[in-house]
Amino acid sequence: MQNILPDYVYNSLNNINLELLNEVRLRKGKVVVVCVNGRNYYLGAHGITNDISKGIICDISLIKYVVSKISNDSFYTINEQIIKGYITYKNGIRVGVCGEFVYENGLIRTIKNINSLNIRIPHQIKNCSLNYFNYIVDSNRLYSTLIISSPGAGKTTFVRDIVYQLSKRTNYNIFVLDERGEITGNNSLELGGADVMLNCSKLYGFECSIRNMNPDVIVTDEINFDTDIEAIKQALTCGVKIIATIHAQNIDELKQKKMFFDLIKSKMFERYIVLNSALGLGTVESIYNENLDCIYY
């Protein structure tokens, strides 16, 4: 964080417990907002505040400073990520980007006039999944598991610890398909014994891992029902288990997603773990089996 923020912002953040810092949100002409342990605050000169009048104002120079630091003064080198709406930085930091999309021949070429950034900071909380591990592995049987929560409620932190627990407590061949570098922090976080593929599409990564790495389980983040289901089906028919995450506030919201009932009918996933941030990031709200019977509440 210190490498990408000017001193006056970083020094203010240093008055916060950085282990609890989830996001720093910069919007042109607006007060800087920080998410700490799942709650939003304004960032003042001496730390967090609930008083908007005491907040640090983000001007365009601050946004340009961060983009310059993240890109090492070479916007061209990050353009492929920019057109997907984010930039990946060291240690798994991911920066969401908003601005004006530029099209050429119907294709997105870049984003210009960037007006807001959301700096997301990954954390490793060891053993945060341990109390629920026996719902995922029972008598050495591994269940394909879908982890569900709204954005920012701890899905990635939770799945990261599942990888750590699997590598520590089992001898499964674990393959981590880390499309955006968030699970592994671009290989900076301790996951134990797992094979990792970074910055690769799920479709290619699933196919490549099954063909070359002989995984018992593939762990991945943020699946999309519209684009990733076929890859998951292929893996399951090869005897590979899947642990993945998806954005949804709860089971009822998940049911509204296209292809969900096909997912249930085929029983692709044998466990559904719903998280919220009521007692901090990664709080387990409920667990369901393949029939959507609640087995933990």
QUIFEN-V210196 format. One line per field, one symbol per residue. phi: phi as a letter, one per 30 degrees, with the letter a starting at -180 (. if undefined). burial: + if it has 16 or more other ideal C-beta (glycine too) atoms within 10 Angstrom, else -. A space follows every 10 residues. Layout:
# QUIFEN-V210196
phi = ???
burial = ???
This chain:
# QUIFEN-V210196
phi = .ddccdeddd dddddcdddc dcbbccbeic ddcbcbhibc bdccdbkdac cddcddddcd dddddddddd chibeedcdd dedcjabccd hidbcdbblc dccbhicdca bchdbabbdc cdbccdidcd dcdddcbbhi cccdbccbad eicjeddddd ddedddddcb cddcccccdc iddcihiccd cidbdbcchb ddeddddddd dcchddbccb chdcedccdd ddeddddcic dbbbbadada dddddddeid ddddedhdcc bbcccbcecj didddabbcd ciddcab
burial = +--++---+- -++--+---- ++++++++-+ ++++++-+-- ++++---++- ----++-+-- -++-+++--+ +---+--+-- +++--++++- -++++-+-+- ---------+ +--+++++++ +++++--++- -++-+++--- -++++++++- -+++++++++ +++++++--+ -+++++++++ ++++++--+- +--+-+++-- -+--++--++ ----+-++++ +++----++- +++-++---+ ++++++++-- +--+-----+ --++---+++ +++++++--- ++++++++++ -------
